[in-house]
Each structure stands twice: as structure tokens, then as C-alpha cells.
Amino acid sequence: MVMSTDRLSYEEKKELPDDVFGLPERREYPMPDAAHVRAAEAYFRYCPEDLKPRLARAIIQRARLFGVDVESPTVLSAAQK
């Protein structure tokens, strides 16, 4: 599924499979395409501290899938924890 913007409606988000979310158990940080990977990177700072390492690894994994360069030193650092 490819979205045209980095904004998802409630209905669009509801249709996404769990594995495209950075935090699937919470269904937060959806990353079905490159635009949403960039959005997840931009909103990373709002993630609870204890979940940041897992979200950072998910962002990097999805970024590789879509050919996105992760530029945030905070995300790159958290992924190594």
C-alpha cells in the first residue's frame, strides 16, 4: 500500500498491517512508504524513552526497504542501544 502524503486518515491507518508500524503493539508510527519513514524519523522525539531503541531500529529497517537515508543522529544512536 502506498500513500500519497505522510498523513493517514483513521480508516487508512486501520487498514494497515501491524508489521508496517514502528511500534506494532501500540499501532503507532506507521511506515507504509518512504514519506511515512521520514515522518517517523521527524516525530521520533515524541516516542517514550523506553521504546526509542525499538522504534529507531524499526525506522532504520523500513528506511532500508524504501531507500531512505536516516539522517537523525538521535535515531542512529538510539538504534544501537
Biopython code that builds the backbone (N, CA, C, O; Angstrom):
import numpy as np
from Bio.PDB.StructureBuilder import StructureBuilder

atoms = [
    (1, "MET", "N", (0.836, -1.175, 0.000)),
    (1, "MET", "CA", (0.000, 0.000, 0.000)),
    (1, "MET", "C", (0.886, 1.246, 0.000)),
    (1, "MET", "O", (1.793, 1.356, 0.825)),
    (2, "VAL", "N", (0.641, 2.160, -0.893)),
    (2, "VAL", "CA", (1.429, 3.385, -0.990)),
    (2, "VAL", "C", (0.508, 4.569, -0.768)),
    (2, "VAL", "O", (-0.554, 4.670, -1.384)),
    (3, "MET", "N", (0.920, 5.457, 0.109)),
    (3, "MET", "CA", (0.128, 6.643, 0.415)),
    (3, "MET", "C", (0.668, 7.818, -0.391)),
    (3, "MET", "O", (1.847, 7.844, -0.746)),
    (4, "SER", "N", (-0.191, 8.788, -0.679)),
    (4, "SER", "CA", (0.237, 9.937, -1.458)),
    (4, "SER", "C", (0.827, 11.048, -0.598)),
    (4, "SER", "O", (1.514, 11.926, -1.120)),
    (5, "THR", "N", (0.572, 11.026, 0.716)),
    (5, "THR", "CA", (1.120, 12.026, 1.620)),
    (5, "THR", "C", (1.605, 11.318, 2.875)),
    (5, "THR", "O", (1.502, 10.097, 2.996)),
    (6, "ASP", "N", (2.141, 12.110, 3.815)),
    (6, "ASP", "CA", (2.563, 11.493, 5.068)),
    (6, "ASP", "C", (1.464, 11.589, 6.129)),
    (6, "ASP", "O", (1.726, 11.378, 7.313)),
    (7, "ARG", "N", (0.236, 11.908, 5.711)),
    (7, "ARG", "CA", (-0.908, 11.971, 6.616)),
    (7, "ARG", "C", (-1.864, 10.820, 6.301)),
    (7, "ARG", "O", (-2.267, 10.639, 5.152)),
    (8, "LEU", "N", (-2.218, 10.054, 7.310)),
    (8, "LEU", "CA", (-3.146, 8.943, 7.132)),
    (8, "LEU", "C", (-4.456, 9.261, 7.835)),
    (8, "LEU", "O", (-4.463, 9.800, 8.942)),
    (9, "SER", "N", (-5.541, 8.931, 7.199)),
    (9, "SER", "CA", (-6.835, 9.041, 7.868)),
    (9, "SER", "C", (-6.958, 7.868, 8.845)),
    (9, "SER", "O", (-6.191, 6.907, 8.787)),
    (10, "TYR", "N", (-7.921, 7.971, 9.722)),
    (10, "TYR", "CA", (-8.170, 6.878, 10.661)),
    (10, "TYR", "C", (-8.454, 5.586, 9.903)),
    (10, "TYR", "O", (-7.945, 4.525, 10.263)),
    (11, "GLU", "N", (-9.261, 5.678, 8.860)),
    (11, "GLU", "CA", (-9.620, 4.488, 8.074)),
    (11, "GLU", "C", (-8.387, 3.895, 7.384)),
    (11, "GLU", "O", (-8.223, 2.675, 7.359)),
    (12, "GLU", "N", (-7.523, 4.741, 6.828)),
    (12, "GLU", "CA", (-6.306, 4.241, 6.170)),
    (12, "GLU", "C", (-5.400, 3.550, 7.179)),
    (12, "GLU", "O", (-4.856, 2.481, 6.903)),
    (13, "LYS", "N", (-5.241, 4.159, 8.344)),
    (13, "LYS", "CA", (-4.387, 3.580, 9.387)),
    (13, "LYS", "C", (-4.942, 2.243, 9.855)),
    (13, "LYS", "O", (-4.186, 1.301, 10.093)),
    (14, "LYS", "N", (-6.246, 2.161, 9.986)),
    (14, "LYS", "CA", (-6.900, 0.941, 10.445)),
    (14, "LYS", "C", (-6.669, -0.219, 9.471)),
    (14, "LYS", "O", (-6.614, -1.378, 9.883)),
    (15, "GLU", "N", (-6.536, 0.093, 8.193)),
    (15, "GLU", "CA", (-6.348, -0.925, 7.158)),
    (15, "GLU", "C", (-4.912, -1.464, 7.084)),
    (15, "GLU", "O", (-4.678, -2.514, 6.486)),
    (16, "LEU", "N", (-3.966, -0.763, 7.679)),
    (16, "LEU", "CA", (-2.559, -1.172, 7.586)),
    (16, "LEU", "C", (-2.277, -2.416, 8.424)),
    (16, "LEU", "O", (-2.845, -2.577, 9.504)),
    (17, "PRO", "N", (-1.399, -3.300, 7.931)),
    (17, "PRO", "CA", (-0.997, -4.459, 8.737)),
    (17, "PRO", "C", (-0.066, -4.022, 9.881)),
    (17, "PRO", "O", (0.614, -3.001, 9.778)),
    (18, "ASP", "N", (-0.045, -4.783, 10.939)),
    (18, "ASP", "CA", (0.771, -4.451, 12.108)),
    (18, "ASP", "C", (2.247, -4.273, 11.778)),
    (18, "ASP", "O", (2.925, -3.447, 12.390)),
    (19, "ASP", "N", (2.750, -5.043, 10.813)),
    (19, "ASP", "CA", (4.196, -5.028, 10.566)),
    (19, "ASP", "C", (4.705, -3.747, 9.912)),
    (19, "ASP", "O", (5.916, -3.613, 9.734)),
    (20, "VAL", "N", (3.852, -2.806, 9.549)),
    (20, "VAL", "CA", (4.343, -1.537, 8.997)),
    (20, "VAL", "C", (4.443, -0.453, 10.067)),
    (20, "VAL", "O", (4.818, 0.681, 9.768)),
    (21, "PHE", "N", (4.113, -0.790, 11.295)),
    (21, "PHE", "CA", (4.189, 0.185, 12.383)),
    (21, "PHE", "C", (5.523, 0.068, 13.103)),
    (21, "PHE", "O", (6.042, -1.031, 13.299)),
    (22, "GLY", "N", (6.069, 1.205, 13.493)),
    (22, "GLY", "CA", (7.301, 1.214, 14.271)),
    (22, "GLY", "C", (7.097, 0.586, 15.635)),
    (22, "GLY", "O", (7.991, -0.073, 16.167)),
    (23, "LEU", "N", (5.925, 0.791, 16.195)),
    (23, "LEU", "CA", (5.543, 0.179, 17.470)),
    (23, "LEU", "C", (4.225, -0.569, 17.229)),
    (23, "LEU", "O", (3.149, -0.050, 17.528)),
    (24, "PRO", "N", (4.316, -1.785, 16.690)),
    (24, "PRO", "CA", (3.110, -2.507, 16.271)),
    (24, "PRO", "C", (2.102, -2.790, 17.384)),
    (24, "PRO", "O", (0.896, -2.757, 17.141)),
    (25, "GLU", "N", (2.569, -3.065, 18.585)),
    (25, "GLU", "CA", (1.639, -3.373, 19.672)),
    (25, "GLU", "C", (0.798, -2.153, 20.047)),
    (25, "GLU", "O", (-0.290, -2.290, 20.606)),
    (26, "ARG", "N", (1.306, -0.964, 19.737)),
    (26, "ARG", "CA", (0.570, 0.274, 20.008)),
    (26, "ARG", "C", (-0.029, 0.860, 18.727)),
    (26, "ARG", "O", (-0.796, 1.821, 18.771)),
    (27, "ARG", "N", (0.335, 0.265, 17.584)),
    (27, "ARG", "CA", (-0.083, 0.761, 16.265)),
    (27, "ARG", "C", (0.247, 2.241, 16.108)),
    (27, "ARG", "O", (-0.579, 3.048, 15.682)),
    (28, "GLU", "N", (1.488, 2.564, 16.470)),
    (28, "GLU", "CA", (1.997, 3.928, 16.355)),
    (28, "GLU", "C", (3.170, 3.962, 15.396)),
    (28, "GLU", "O", (3.855, 2.958, 15.203)),
    (29, "TYR", "N", (3.397, 5.107, 14.804)),
    (29, "TYR", "CA", (4.477, 5.344, 13.844)),
    (29, "TYR", "C", (4.326, 4.445, 12.611)),
    (29, "TYR", "O", (5.185, 3.606, 12.340)),
    (30, "PRO", "N", (3.227, 4.627, 11.867)),
    (30, "PRO", "CA", (3.037, 3.839, 10.647)),
    (30, "PRO", "C", (4.067, 4.222, 9.591)),
    (30, "PRO", "O", (4.359, 5.402, 9.397)),
    (31, "MET", "N", (4.615, 3.219, 8.912)),
    (31, "MET", "CA", (5.627, 3.454, 7.879)),
    (31, "MET", "C", (5.352, 2.584, 6.654)),
    (31, "MET", "O", (6.151, 1.705, 6.333)),
    (32, "PRO", "N", (4.226, 2.819, 5.961)),
    (32, "PRO", "CA", (3.915, 2.013, 4.784)),
    (32, "PRO", "C", (4.673, 2.448, 3.528)),
    (32, "PRO", "O", (4.612, 1.767, 2.504)),
    (33, "ASP", "N", (5.388, 3.581, 3.599)),
    (33, "ASP", "CA", (6.116, 4.085, 2.433)),
    (33, "ASP", "C", (7.215, 5.045, 2.899)),
    (33, "ASP", "O", (7.351, 5.315, 4.092)),
    (34, "ALA", "N", (7.988, 5.549, 1.949)),
    (34, "ALA", "CA", (9.136, 6.414, 2.261)),
    (34, "ALA", "C", (8.719, 7.691, 2.983)),
    (34, "ALA", "O", (9.400, 8.117, 3.916)),
    (35, "ALA", "N", (7.619, 8.306, 2.571)),
    (35, "ALA", "CA", (7.171, 9.550, 3.218)),
    (35, "ALA", "C", (6.877, 9.320, 4.702)),
    (35, "ALA", "O", (7.162, 10.179, 5.537)),
    (36, "HIS", "N", (6.312, 8.168, 5.020)),
    (36, "HIS", "CA", (5.994, 7.872, 6.414)),
    (36, "HIS", "C", (7.231, 7.487, 7.224)),
    (36, "HIS", "O", (7.268, 7.702, 8.436)),
    (37, "VAL", "N", (8.234, 6.924, 6.572)),
    (37, "VAL", "CA", (9.504, 6.659, 7.258)),
    (37, "VAL", "C", (10.116, 7.991, 7.671)),
    (37, "VAL", "O", (10.582, 8.142, 8.800)),
    (38, "ARG", "N", (10.113, 8.955, 6.756)),
    (38, "ARG", "CA", (10.651, 10.288, 7.076)),
    (38, "ARG", "C", (9.845, 10.946, 8.198)),
    (38, "ARG", "O", (10.416, 11.600, 9.070)),
    (39, "ALA", "N", (8.526, 10.775, 8.180)),
    (39, "ALA", "CA", (7.683, 11.334, 9.233)),
    (39, "ALA", "C", (7.992, 10.680, 10.580)),
    (39, "ALA", "O", (8.064, 11.367, 11.599)),
    (40, "ALA", "N", (8.173, 9.371, 10.593)),
    (40, "ALA", "CA", (8.509, 8.672, 11.840)),
    (40, "ALA", "C", (9.840, 9.176, 12.387)),
    (40, "ALA", "O", (10.000, 9.342, 13.596)),
    (41, "GLU", "N", (10.788, 9.416, 11.495)),
    (41, "GLU", "CA", (12.085, 9.961, 11.929)),
    (41, "GLU", "C", (11.888, 11.354, 12.522)),
    (41, "GLU", "O", (12.491, 11.682, 13.543)),
    (42, "ALA", "N", (11.058, 12.166, 11.896)),
    (42, "ALA", "CA", (10.821, 13.528, 12.377)),
    (42, "ALA", "C", (10.104, 13.550, 13.723)),
    (42, "ALA", "O", (10.365, 14.428, 14.545)),
    (43, "TYR", "N", (9.203, 12.596, 13.958)),
    (43, "TYR", "CA", (8.426, 12.554, 15.200)),
    (43, "TYR", "C", (9.035, 11.641, 16.257)),
    (43, "TYR", "O", (8.424, 11.409, 17.300)),
    (44, "PHE", "N", (10.212, 11.132, 16.001)),
    (44, "PHE", "CA", (10.891, 10.217, 16.913)),
    (44, "PHE", "C", (11.004, 10.786, 18.323)),
    (44, "PHE", "O", (10.883, 10.048, 19.301)),
    (45, "ARG", "N", (11.230, 12.069, 18.435)),
    (45, "ARG", "CA", (11.440, 12.686, 19.755)),
    (45, "ARG", "C", (10.221, 12.549, 20.675)),
    (45, "ARG", "O", (10.353, 12.677, 21.892)),
    (46, "TYR", "N", (9.042, 12.290, 20.109)),
    (46, "TYR", "CA", (7.837, 12.150, 20.915)),
    (46, "TYR", "C", (7.620, 10.733, 21.444)),
    (46, "TYR", "O", (6.692, 10.497, 22.217)),
    (47, "CYS", "N", (8.445, 9.818, 21.045)),
    (47, "CYS", "CA", (8.342, 8.431, 21.482)),
    (47, "CYS", "C", (8.791, 8.326, 22.948)),
    (47, "CYS", "O", (9.754, 8.983, 23.343)),
    (48, "PRO", "N", (8.109, 7.513, 23.750)),
    (48, "PRO", "CA", (8.573, 7.294, 25.130)),
    (48, "PRO", "C", (10.008, 6.764, 25.140)),
    (48, "PRO", "O", (10.382, 5.946, 24.299)),
    (49, "GLU", "N", (10.790, 7.227, 26.080)),
    (49, "GLU", "CA", (12.217, 6.890, 26.149)),
    (49, "GLU", "C", (12.475, 5.392, 26.111)),
    (49, "GLU", "O", (13.392, 4.946, 25.421)),
    (50, "ASP", "N", (11.689, 4.608, 26.835)),
    (50, "ASP", "CA", (11.944, 3.176, 26.904)),
    (50, "ASP", "C", (11.652, 2.450, 25.592)),
    (50, "ASP", "O", (12.098, 1.318, 25.401)),
    (51, "LEU", "N", (10.912, 3.084, 24.693)),
    (51, "LEU", "CA", (10.583, 2.465, 23.409)),
    (51, "LEU", "C", (11.454, 2.986, 22.254)),
    (51, "LEU", "O", (11.395, 2.462, 21.142)),
    (52, "LYS", "N", (12.251, 4.009, 22.525)),
    (52, "LYS", "CA", (13.049, 4.622, 21.456)),
    (52, "LYS", "C", (14.015, 3.656, 20.766)),
    (52, "LYS", "O", (14.106, 3.694, 19.539)),
    (53, "PRO", "N", (14.738, 2.794, 21.482)),
    (53, "PRO", "CA", (15.638, 1.882, 20.759)),
    (53, "PRO", "C", (14.903, 0.978, 19.760)),
    (53, "PRO", "O", (15.378, 0.763, 18.645)),
    (54, "ARG", "N", (13.764, 0.462, 20.160)),
    (54, "ARG", "CA", (12.997, -0.417, 19.269)),
    (54, "ARG", "C", (12.441, 0.357, 18.074)),
    (54, "ARG", "O", (12.479, -0.126, 16.943)),
    (55, "LEU", "N", (11.929, 1.554, 18.329)),
    (55, "LEU", "CA", (11.417, 2.373, 17.232)),
    (55, "LEU", "C", (12.544, 2.766, 16.292)),
    (55, "LEU", "O", (12.368, 2.738, 15.074)),
    (56, "ALA", "N", (13.686, 3.128, 16.829)),
    (56, "ALA", "CA", (14.822, 3.523, 15.983)),
    (56, "ALA", "C", (15.230, 2.382, 15.063)),
    (56, "ALA", "O", (15.486, 2.606, 13.880)),
    (57, "ARG", "N", (15.293, 1.159, 15.590)),
    (57, "ARG", "CA", (15.644, 0.010, 14.749)),
    (57, "ARG", "C", (14.587, -0.227, 13.671)),
    (57, "ARG", "O", (14.919, -0.581, 12.540)),
    (58, "ALA", "N", (13.317, -0.032, 14.021)),
    (58, "ALA", "CA", (12.241, -0.197, 13.035)),
    (58, "ALA", "C", (12.341, 0.864, 11.945)),
    (58, "ALA", "O", (12.134, 0.563, 10.769)),
    (59, "ILE", "N", (12.654, 2.100, 12.321)),
    (59, "ILE", "CA", (12.813, 3.176, 11.333)),
    (59, "ILE", "C", (13.935, 2.833, 10.374)),
    (59, "ILE", "O", (13.780, 2.975, 9.161)),
    (60, "ILE", "N", (15.047, 2.390, 10.895)),
    (60, "ILE", "CA", (16.196, 2.050, 10.039)),
    (60, "ILE", "C", (15.856, 0.879, 9.123)),
    (60, "ILE", "O", (16.210, 0.899, 7.945)),
    (61, "GLN", "N", (15.190, -0.116, 9.634)),
    (61, "GLN", "CA", (14.803, -1.270, 8.819)),
    (61, "GLN", "C", (13.870, -0.848, 7.689)),
    (61, "GLN", "O", (14.083, -1.236, 6.540)),
    (62, "ARG", "N", (12.848, -0.064, 7.991)),
    (62, "ARG", "CA", (11.907, 0.385, 6.958)),
    (62, "ARG", "C", (12.587, 1.361, 5.992)),
    (62, "ARG", "O", (12.273, 1.375, 4.801)),
    (63, "ALA", "N", (13.510, 2.171, 6.498)),
    (63, "ALA", "CA", (14.240, 3.107, 5.637)),
    (63, "ALA", "C", (15.037, 2.345, 4.587)),
    (63, "ALA", "O", (15.055, 2.734, 3.419)),
    (64, "ARG", "N", (15.689, 1.271, 4.989)),
    (64, "ARG", "CA", (16.443, 0.443, 4.024)),
    (64, "ARG", "C", (15.511, -0.113, 2.956)),
    (64, "ARG", "O", (15.856, -0.138, 1.775)),
    (65, "LEU", "N", (14.341, -0.555, 3.371)),
    (65, "LEU", "CA", (13.364, -1.128, 2.456)),
    (65, "LEU", "C", (12.941, -0.123, 1.371)),
    (65, "LEU", "O", (12.733, -0.496, 0.216)),
    (66, "PHE", "N", (12.819, 1.146, 1.758)),
    (66, "PHE", "CA", (12.352, 2.166, 0.823)),
    (66, "PHE", "C", (13.463, 3.064, 0.282)),
    (66, "PHE", "O", (13.177, 4.024, -0.434)),
    (67, "GLY", "N", (14.721, 2.774, 0.608)),
    (67, "GLY", "CA", (15.834, 3.561, 0.100)),
    (67, "GLY", "C", (15.926, 4.955, 0.689)),
    (67, "GLY", "O", (16.341, 5.897, 0.014)),
    (68, "VAL", "N", (15.538, 5.085, 1.951)),
    (68, "VAL", "CA", (15.575, 6.377, 2.636)),
    (68, "VAL", "C", (16.840, 6.442, 3.493)),
    (68, "VAL", "O", (17.173, 5.481, 4.187)),
    (69, "ASP", "N", (17.535, 7.566, 3.444)),
    (69, "ASP", "CA", (18.705, 7.772, 4.293)),
    (69, "ASP", "C", (18.248, 8.341, 5.630)),
    (69, "ASP", "O", (17.642, 9.412, 5.678)),
    (70, "VAL", "N", (18.536, 7.628, 6.710)),
    (70, "VAL", "CA", (18.223, 8.126, 8.046)),
    (70, "VAL", "C", (19.344, 9.087, 8.427)),
    (70, "VAL", "O", (20.514, 8.707, 8.484)),
    (71, "GLU", "N", (18.971, 10.331, 8.686)),
    (71, "GLU", "CA", (19.963, 11.370, 8.947)),
    (71, "GLU", "C", (20.033, 11.785, 10.410)),
    (71, "GLU", "O", (21.009, 12.410, 10.823)),
    (72, "SER", "N", (19.035, 11.457, 11.187)),
    (72, "SER", "CA", (18.979, 11.904, 12.581)),
    (72, "SER", "C", (20.013, 11.173, 13.437)),
    (72, "SER", "O", (19.953, 9.951, 13.572)),
    (73, "PRO", "N", (20.961, 11.914, 14.017)),
    (73, "PRO", "CA", (21.922, 11.258, 14.917)),
    (73, "PRO", "C", (21.228, 10.641, 16.128)),
    (73, "PRO", "O", (21.708, 9.648, 16.675)),
    (74, "THR", "N", (20.118, 11.213, 16.546)),
    (74, "THR", "CA", (19.380, 10.684, 17.692)),
    (74, "THR", "C", (18.809, 9.307, 17.376)),
    (74, "THR", "O", (18.894, 8.395, 18.198)),
    (75, "VAL", "N", (18.227, 9.156, 16.193)),
    (75, "VAL", "CA", (17.689, 7.865, 15.786)),
    (75, "VAL", "C", (18.817, 6.848, 15.618)),
    (75, "VAL", "O", (18.708, 5.712, 16.078)),
    (76, "LEU", "N", (19.885, 7.255, 14.966)),
    (76, "LEU", "CA", (21.008, 6.332, 14.736)),
    (76, "LEU", "C", (21.632, 5.900, 16.055)),
    (76, "LEU", "O", (21.998, 4.735, 16.208)),
    (77, "SER", "N", (21.757, 6.809, 17.003)),
    (77, "SER", "CA", (22.317, 6.481, 18.302)),
    (77, "SER", "C", (21.393, 5.546, 19.090)),
    (77, "SER", "O", (21.856, 4.576, 19.690)),
    (78, "ALA", "N", (20.112, 5.834, 19.086)),
    (78, "ALA", "CA", (19.147, 5.014, 19.841)),
    (78, "ALA", "C", (19.070, 3.602, 19.293)),
    (78, "ALA", "O", (18.816, 2.663, 20.047)),
    (79, "ALA", "N", (19.283, 3.433, 18.000)),
    (79, "ALA", "CA", (19.208, 2.106, 17.383)),
    (79, "ALA", "C", (20.315, 1.186, 17.880)),
    (79, "ALA", "O", (20.198, -0.035, 17.780)),
    (80, "GLN", "N", (21.375, 1.756, 18.408)),
    (80, "GLN", "CA", (22.497, 0.952, 18.879)),
    (80, "GLN", "C", (22.382, 0.561, 20.346)),
    (80, "GLN", "O", (23.252, -0.125, 20.883)),
    (81, "LYS", "N", (21.315, 0.996, 20.984)),
    (81, "LYS", "CA", (21.132, 0.673, 22.415)),
    (81, "LYS", "C", (20.458, -0.648, 22.576)),
    (81, "LYS", "O", (20.220, -1.087, 23.701)),
]
sb = StructureBuilder()
sb.init_structure("model")
sb.init_model(0)
sb.init_chain("A")
sb.init_seg("    ")
for serial, (resi, resn, name, xyz) in enumerate(atoms, 1):
    if name == "N":
        sb.init_residue(resn, " ", resi, " ")
    sb.init_atom(name, np.array(xyz, "f"), 0.0, 1.0, " ", f" {name:<3s}", serial, name[0])
structure = sb.get_structure()
